[in-house]
């Protein structure tokens, strides 16, 4: 199972309506995260459902629930925060099976099943 699926199981969410955002700075507000992700129209309304600190990257991993079904191959690999800064990487359900897997493996936070 992917990180998204594991985290969704623990939170009681539908993994097909969720994604994990990585490389989010620690001091980023929930509002800022949600506003940034809602710039991706295919996700619909986005709500933060969990945050976890990653000591390796010194950043957050954020679980988000989307009103629309997340079609991983059609969403961007990363998104620029609306207030500027480093790109955040996006990881949808069943990311390991995604055609973009080889590009995503450069992320040191990738999780093997």
LOMI-865791 format. One line per field, with one value per residue (C-alpha): residue in one letter; y, z, x; residue number from 1. Coordinates in nm, 2 decimals, decimal comma, always signed. Layout:
# LOMI-865791
resn c(A;...)
y c(Y;...)
z c(Z;...)
x c(X;...)
resi c(NUM;...)
END
This chain:
# LOMI-865791
resn c(X;X;X;X;X;X;X;X;X;X;X;X;X;X;X;X;X;X;X;X;X;X;X;X;X;X;X;X;X;X;X;X;X;X;X;X;X;X;X;X;X;X;X;X;X;X;X;X;X;X;X;X;X;X;X;X;X;X;X;X;X;X;X;X;X;X;X;X;X;X;X;X;X;X;X;X;X;X;X;X;X;X;X;X;X;X;X;X;X;X;X;X;X;X;X;X;X;X;X;X;X;X;X;X;X;X;X;X;X;X;X;X;X)
y c(+0,00;+0,35;+0,63;+0,79;+0,46;+0,38;+0,73;+0,73;+0,40;+0,54;+0,86;+0,68;+0,86;+0,74;+0,72;+0,80;+1,14;+1,22;+1,31;+1,37;+1,69;+1,68;+1,94;+2,18;+2,43;+2,37;+2,72;+2,69;+2,75;+2,51;+2,80;+2,85;+2,48;+2,46;+2,77;+2,66;+2,31;+2,46;+2,63;+2,28;+2,28;+1,90;+1,85;+2,05;+2,17;+2,06;+2,02;+1,94;+1,62;+1,56;+1,69;+1,50;+1,64;+1,46;+1,51;+1,40;+1,69;+1,92;+1,98;+1,86;+1,59;+1,69;+1,46;+1,64;+1,53;+1,64;+1,68;+1,53;+1,19;+1,22;+1,10;+1,08;+1,08;+1,41;+1,61;+1,80;+1,64;+1,95;+2,28;+2,62;+2,77;+3,07;+3,29;+3,17;+2,94;+2,59;+2,36;+2,11;+1,76;+1,58;+1,21;+1,06;+0,72;+0,42;+0,65;+0,34;+0,23;+0,58;+0,63;+0,92;+0,69;+0,72;+1,10;+1,08;+0,84;+1,13;+1,24;+1,11;+1,06;+0,81;+0,51;+0,15;-0,09)
z c(+0,00;-0,07;+0,19;+0,09;+0,13;+0,47;+0,61;+0,47;+0,64;+0,97;+0,93;+0,78;+0,45;+0,09;-0,06;-0,40;-0,28;-0,11;-0,17;+0,03;-0,01;+0,08;+0,12;+0,29;+0,53;+0,89;+0,95;+0,66;+0,77;+0,69;+0,51;+0,29;+0,21;+0,11;-0,10;-0,28;-0,36;-0,47;-0,76;-0,91;-1,03;-1,09;-0,71;-0,63;-0,27;-0,06;+0,32;+0,53;+0,73;+0,89;+0,91;+1,00;+1,05;+0,85;+1,02;+0,71;+0,50;+0,80;+0,64;+0,67;+0,49;+0,47;+0,41;+0,21;+0,13;-0,21;-0,31;-0,65;-0,72;-0,75;-1,09;-1,02;-1,38;-1,45;-1,16;-1,16;-0,99;-0,78;-0,71;-0,63;-0,31;-0,37;-0,15;-0,33;-0,21;-0,30;-0,49;-0,29;-0,43;-0,48;-0,43;-0,51;-0,45;-0,59;-0,67;-0,70;-1,01;-1,17;-1,50;-1,34;-1,08;-1,21;-1,17;-0,82;-0,70;-0,67;-0,37;-0,06;+0,12;-0,12;+0,06;-0,07;-0,02)
x c(+0,00;+0,11;+0,17;-0,16;-0,36;-0,20;-0,26;-0,62;-0,69;-0,58;-0,78;-1,09;-1,08;-1,13;-0,79;-0,92;-1,02;-0,69;-0,33;-0,01;+0,18;+0,55;+0,82;+0,58;+0,76;+0,68;+0,53;+0,29;-0,07;-0,36;-0,53;-0,22;-0,20;-0,57;-0,56;-0,25;-0,40;-0,73;-0,54;-0,54;-0,90;-0,91;-0,89;-1,20;-1,24;-0,94;-0,92;-0,61;-0,68;-0,34;+0,02;+0,33;+0,69;+0,96;+1,30;+1,49;+1,36;+1,29;+0,94;+0,58;+0,40;+0,03;-0,27;-0,54;-0,89;-1,03;-1,40;-1,31;-1,16;-0,78;-0,66;-0,29;-0,16;-0,35;-0,23;+0,10;+0,41;+0,45;+0,28;+0,43;+0,30;+0,07;+0,30;+0,61;+0,89;+1,01;+0,78;+0,57;+0,55;+0,21;+0,15;-0,19;-0,34;-0,16;+0,14;+0,37;+0,17;+0,17;+0,34;+0,53;+0,69;+1,04;+1,02;+0,88;+1,15;+1,39;+1,19;+1,38;+1,05;+0,91;+0,77;+0,81;+0,52)
resi c(1;2;3;4;5;6;7;8;9;10;11;12;13;14;15;16;17;18;19;20;21;22;23;24;25;26;27;28;29;30;31;32;33;34;35;36;37;38;39;40;41;42;43;44;45;46;47;48;49;50;51;52;53;54;55;56;57;58;59;60;61;62;63;64;65;66;67;68;69;70;71;72;73;74;75;76;77;78;79;80;81;82;83;84;85;86;87;88;89;90;91;92;93;94;95;96;97;98;99;100;101;102;103;104;105;106;107;108;109;110;111;112;113)
END
